[in-house]
Every structure is written in C-alpha cells, then in structure tokens.
Amino acid sequence: MSHSSPADGTRVVVSPGKTVLGVGAVEETGAYADLYGTKALVVASEVIFDIHGERVVEILEDAGVETATFTGVRPDPTVENVTAAYEVWEEESCDVIVTLGGGSSIDTGKSVGILATNDGGIRQYGVDEAGYEGVPEPIPPLIAVNTTAGTGSETTRTAVLTDESTSTKFIIVSQNIVPDVAIEDPELTVSLPKSHTAFTGIDALTHAIEAFGSVKSYSVTDEFARDAMRRITDSLVPAWANGEDIEARTEMMIGQFKAGKAFGNSSVALVHGMARPLGAQLHLPHGLANGLILPYVVEFSQMTKPAKYAEVARILDAADAHEPDRVAARKAADGIEALCEDISLTDYLDDFGEVPSREEYLELVPEMTQDAFDSGSPDNNPRKPTHDELEALFVRVYDDALAPDSRRRS
C-alpha cells in the first residue's frame, strides 16, 4: 500500500492564519479586525445579516473599527454579485473584509479581495483560465465569521462562483485567498433551519469522503478526513433533529472544519465535478446536489481503493470490522444513503430545486457531462470515468434520486 509522503515532493498545507473556536468566539471579531485595519466591509446575505449582522457590526464598532455593509450575497454567488460588493469596498475605502455566513459569503469576500489587489475581472482568475495558484497578489486581510457547519470555505484556498452568462460554475484556487482568521462559533449555527443543517452537513461529509479517496490524498489530509467523517456521522442527525443541541452543533462545526482542511489540502473529486453543473442547471443548493450524487460515485469508485472505502463504510456503521475490505467497501454507498435518509434529504427537492421532466433532463446531460470534465475535479477521482460512464451516472442520479417517483424519493 503506497503512502504518498513529502518524499514524493513537497506539500503545502494551508489553513486559516488563526482559528477561534467555541461558544462566544464571535466576540473576538472586533479585536482581530482592529489588528488588521480601520474600516471593515461586512459581506453577508440579507437573511444572515438580519439574524447576526447587527451584533457583528456592534462588535466591530466597539473595537473602533468602522463598517460598511454589502448584504447582496446570494446562494451560489455570481460574477455580478462580486462586482457589486467590490464597488462598495472601493466607494467606502475599506481595508479589511469580514464575511458573515457560509460558503457563499466567504467566497464572495475572497473574490472581493482578489479584485482589490489584482487587475481585471474576477472571471479571468478561474482555474480554467488562470490555472491553479492563478491569483498573483495576496488579498487584503479577511476574517471569516462562519454561520454554517458545512462548506469549510473558511479553511481553504478555493472560491466557487457562478458565471450566469453561461450557466456554469467556476473555481478559483490560490494560496493567496486563504482567510487570515476563521471564527467558528457554534451558537451562530443554531438559527440554521433543518434544510440547511442537512445540506451543509452532507456537503461537509462529501468533502471528507472525496478528500479521503482523492488521488491527491496523503497522510495529513487522511487524518483530517477520518476525524471529520466520525464527527459528522455521530453529530449530523442530532444537530438536524434538534437545532438547539449545542454539543451536536459544536461537533458539526469541528467536523466541517476538519473536512475543509482535508479537501482544501488534497482535493475534491468526481462528486463535486458533477454537483456543480447539476446545481447550476436545476438550481439546487450545493450540499443537496452533493448528497444526491455521493452514493453513486462512491459505488462507482470503491473497488479502486477497497481499504479506504471499507473504512468509510465502517465509520458509517454500514460494515463490520471483521468483513474483508472488498466486501465492506461495497457497503459504503448504503451507509451514505442511510444517513441521507435519516435527515430526509430528498424530501427537500420539493422546495429547493427545479426538477425537469426526464426528457428535458436527458437533453441537459451532455452539457453537464462536459462541464463536469472541464472542472478538472473528475481527474482527482480514484476511478476515472469515461464520457459514457459519466453520462450514465447523471442518468442514474435522475432515475434513482431526482424523479418524483424515484426510489430515494418515494
């Protein structure tokens, strides 16, 4: 069994400069902002700002930091979104970015930072145009106040944006966009509705499983992924069932943080390659798209790394320790599906997403397949799909999980 190690070349392990974790962590936001600047641009969605914004602005101003706000963040932030936020940054002469929210706010904040210190529009920094590490200058100081237990974006060198002109998502990957401070206060996740507790939790599980199976995984990321999978498996259902359970919320916060460090330093793979176009075309929340796809990709990939997928199955209580790895690995997909069922994941399709007829969906499959390959993520999968295999996976997701009368929805 080969372990890649720094002997095979160097590795860079990125992480936020500092992480403040625990109940009450949000109170530290002002002290850190004051350390880095004099005027903060607070970046959030209207919904999140209505819940937490006033408190965060007060914490900043009490610390002597002036504030300007951009509350136009939307789920799956767009190029236009980022440009509008950057205009506020410029007009208000800000010098530090404070994001309030989950991945959408953090990715918007990272992108504003790119525009603040680099020339041109944000689209040119996508991996498809600039390559990896394609952002030349570091962004201004960024403090990410996290309000979800899911995306892990506060730990990573990645931002995901939507290009509405082509209905596609693109990713930016650079060490120059890692946040300086991550504020991880589980109390801020208590207000998350059940739906988003489910979506962000499955997103985090997907990050951990993809990082664990990725061809770029190594010992450091594997340990982050294992710990993340254990915590999420134990805590997601309690956090979903009772949002006030602060212990479960804390465990989810740590689990998603570890999952972020796992995929941020190895990579995501085929699930994310498929989830981006599926989410863009059907307007699905990212975590929901991941949870619909994850079991099929794990089933497709498990025979390539039986020891690892057997471990996933055992962590999910889908296989026993005494079963041979190859037998256990085949049960990993069932374990994932059972967890999705426990949090009623497919029930959310009625309210979150636009599921087309099978005929219309089949017309989208070639384009989604091409977008998935273009993202580069499938290259990191332990089993590389052919064009036909990837199309077949998309069709399977529809027939088994998306169609109103499908097995996972009925």
N, C-alpha and C positions, 0 to 999 in steps of 0.2 A: 504494500500500500504506500503510494508516494505522498509525502507531505511536501508541499512547496514551502520553501523557507527563504529567509534573506540570502541564503547561499545561492539561490537561483537568480539573484539580482536584488536590488534594494526595494523596499516597500515604504510608502509614506502612509502613516496612519493619521488621518485628520480627525479632529474633534473640536467642538467649540472651545475658545480660549479658556473660558471658565463656565462651570455649570452650577447653578444654585438650585438645590433640590429639596422639596419638602413643603409642608403646610406653612404658609406665610412667606414663601420665597418671593412673591410678587413685590413685597415691601422693599426689597433690595434694588428694584429697578432704578429708582432715582439716584441712588449713590453711584451706580455704575454709569448711568447716563452723564452724571456730573463729572465723572472721571474722564469721559471721552469728548465732551462737547458742551455747548451752551444752549443750543436750540434743537429739540428733537422733532422729527417728523414721525407722528404716530400713525401707523398703517394698519387698518382693520376693515372688516366688513361692517355694514350698518348694524347687523344683528348682534355681532360680538361687541361692537362699540357701545350699543345700548345697554348691554349687560355689564361690561367691565371697564368701558372707556373712561367714565368719569373718575373712577377710583385711580386708574393708572395715570391720567393727566394730573390729578391731585398729588400723587406720589412724586411725579416728576417735578411739578412746580414747587412743592415743599422742599425739594432738594436744590432749588434755584435754577432749574432747567426750564427754559421757555418751551412752549409746544406749538406745533401746527398739526392739523389732522387731515388725513385722507381716509375717508370711510367708504370708498367706492370699490373695495376688493370684492370680487365675486368668486364663486367656486370655479375652479379651472381658469385662473386669471388669464386675460388676453393681452396681446401687444398694446391695444388701446388703453386698457386698464393701467398698465405700467407707465405708458407715456403720460397719462393724466396725473398719476401720482408723482412722477418726476417733475411735472410742471409746478406742483405745489412745493416740492423740495426747493426748486430754483427760486420761485417767487418769494418764498419765506426765508431764504438764505439759511437753511438748516445745516447742521454739521454732524448729526448722529441720527441713526434710524432705529426706531423702536417698533417692532412688529407685535401685534396683539391678535392672536388667533392660531389657526393650524397652518397646514402646508400652503394654503392659498395666500395668506397674508405674508408668511415668511418668504415665499418665492417672489411675491411682488416686491417686498422690501429688498431682497437680494438684487433684483433686477433694477430697481431704482438706483441702488448703489453702483451697479455696473455703468449705468448712463451717467452717473455723477462724476466718474473718474476715467471713463473711456469714451472715445469718439463714436459717432454713428448711431444707428438704431439698434434696438435690442435683438431683432431677428437675426442679425449677422453673427451673433455670438452662439447660436445653436450649434450643437455638435456636428450636425450635418453640413454646416458651412465653415465653422472655425476649428472643428476637431475638439478633442479633449484638451483641457487646460488652455482653452482658447480666449480667456479674458486676460489681457496684458497687465492691467493695473489693479491692485487691491481696492476693494470697495471701502467707503467710509465705515467707521465703527457701527456695528449692527448688534442690537440687543433683541433677542427673540423671546417674547413672553408667550409661552405655549399654552393653548387652552384646549388641546385635544390630546388623546393618547393614541396616536396613530402614525402620522406621516414621517416623523423623525427628521423633518427638514431642518430643524434647528441644529442638527449634528453634522450635516452633510455639505459637500461641495456641489450640490445639484440644485437646479431650479427647473420646474416644468411649466411651460406656458402654452397657450393655445393661439394658433395663427388662424383667426376667423376667415381670412381671405381664402384659405384652402381647407378649412375644417380639419386641421391636423394639429397635433401637439408636437412640440419640440423641446429638447432638453439642453440645458447649459450645464457644463461640468467644469469647475475650476477651483483649485485651492484658494484662489483669491476671493471667493464669495462665502467662505465658512463664517458663521456668526462669531462675534467676539465673546458674547455671553448668552447662555441659554438659561432662561428662568423656567423651572419646572415645578409649578405649584399645583398639586393635585386638586386643591379646592376649586381652582378655576375650571376643572373638568366636570364638576358636579352638575353644572347647568346644562351640560350636553344632553340633548334628547336621546331616547333609546336608539333611534335610527342612526344617529351619527356616532353614538358609542359603538354600535355594531360595525358601521363602515370603517371607522378609523381603527378599531381593534383588529378587524380582518386585514386591513392594509398593513398593520404592523406585523401580524403573523406572516403575511405574504413576504414582507421584507426579510424576515428571519429565515424562512424556508428557502427563498430564492438565493439569498446570500450563502446559505449553507451548501446548496447544491451547485452553485456557480463554478464555472471553470477557473474563476479568479479567486476562489476562496483559499484561505490558508489558516494556520493555527490560531492567529489572533482573532480573525473575524469569526471563525468557527465557535470560539468560546463565547463571544458576544451573542451569536445566533442561538446557541444552546440555551443560554440563560434566558434570552428573550422568549424562546418558544415555551420554556417551562412556566415562566411567569404569566404569559398571555393565556396559555392553556388553563392554568389554575384560576385566573382572575377575570377573564373577559365575561364569562357568563354571570358571575356575581355582580360585576360592575354594571352590566346591561340590565339585569333583573332588578337591581336596587341602586339607582344612581347616587344615593346618599352614602353608600358604603365606602367610606374614605380609605379604608385599608385596601379594598379591591382597586379603587381609583389610583392609589399610590403605586400599587404593584403594576398596574397597567402603564402608568407614567414611566416607571423604570424599565418595564419590558419594551415599550416602544422606543425608548432612548437607546437601549442596547441593540434593538433591531436596526435603528437608524445607523448606529456605529458599525453594525455588521454589513449592511448593504452599501453604506457610504464608503467603505474601505475594501469591499470585494466588488459586488455589482448586483443589480437586479438582472433578470434573465427573461425567458420567454413569456411568463405571465404578464409582466409589465409591457413587453413588446406588443402583446395582444390587447391589453386593457386600455392602452392609450387610444388606439383607433376605435375600439368598441365604445369607450366612454364618450369620445368626441362625436361619433355618429348617432348614438342612442341617448345622448345627454344623461349618462349615468354618473353618479358620484364615483370617484376613482376607486375607493375601497370596495364598493358594491361590485364594480366591474372585476376587480381582483378576485373577490370571493366567488363569483360565478365561474371564473376561469381556472382558478388554482387547482381544484381536484383533478381536472382533465390533464393539465400539464404535468402534475406530479405523477399521475398514472402513466403518461407518455414517457417520462424521464426516468422512472425509478429503477429500471433494470441496469442503467449505466453506472449507478453508484449505490448498490444494494445496502452497503453498510450504513451509509448516511440516511437513506430513506427509511431503513429499518429503525434507525434512531428516532426519526420524525414520528413514525408510527407508534413507537413505544412511549414517547413523550405525550402523544395524544391519547394514550391508553387504548390504542387500536390493535396492539400486538403484544405478545408476552416476551419476556426476556429469553425464554428457552427455545423460542421458534428460530429456525435458521434465518439469516438476514434476508435471503431472497424471498422467503415466504412472508416475512414481516414487512418488507419493503412494499409488497403489493397491497398492503392494508393501509398505507399512509393516506391514500386518497379518501378511503372510507372514513378515517379519523377526522380529516378536514371537513368532509361533508357533514358528519355528525355535529361538529362544532358549529358549522354554519346553520344547521337546522335548529340547534339549541337557542340561537339568537334570532330565529325566524328570518334569516337573511333574504330569502327570495320573496317573502311577503311584501317587502318594501318596493318591489318593482312596480306595484300599482301606483304608488305616489311619486317615486323617484325614477323617472326614465320614460322613454317613449319606445315601446317595443313594436316594431313594424310587423307586417304580415311576413310569413316565411318567404314568399315570393320576392317581396321588397328587400328582405334581409339578404337573400342569396345574390341579389344584384350588387349589394354592398361588399360582399365577401372578397372579391378580387382586389378591390381598392384597400380594404382593411388589411388584407394579407401583405400587400406591397408596403403599406405604411409600417406594418409590424417589422418587416425585414429592414426597411430603411432606418428604423430607430436604432439599429445596432444591437439592441438587447438580446434578440434570439441567439446571437453569436456567443453569448456567455452561458447558454444553456448546456447542461451536460450531454443532452441528446439534441443534435442539430436537426430541425425539421426540414424536409424538402418542401417545395412550394405546395405540392398536393397535400402533404401531411398537415401543413399549417391551415390550408383551406378547410380540410376535413375537421380540424379541431374547432374552427369557428362555427362550422355547421353543427357539430356535436353540442357546443355550448347553447346554440339556439334550441335544438330539439330536446335537450335534456334539462335545460335550466331557464331559458327565456320564454319559450312558447307558453301561452296561458294554460294549456293543458299538459305541460311537460311534467316529467317525473318529479323534479325537485320543487315544482310549484304546486302540485296537486296534493 
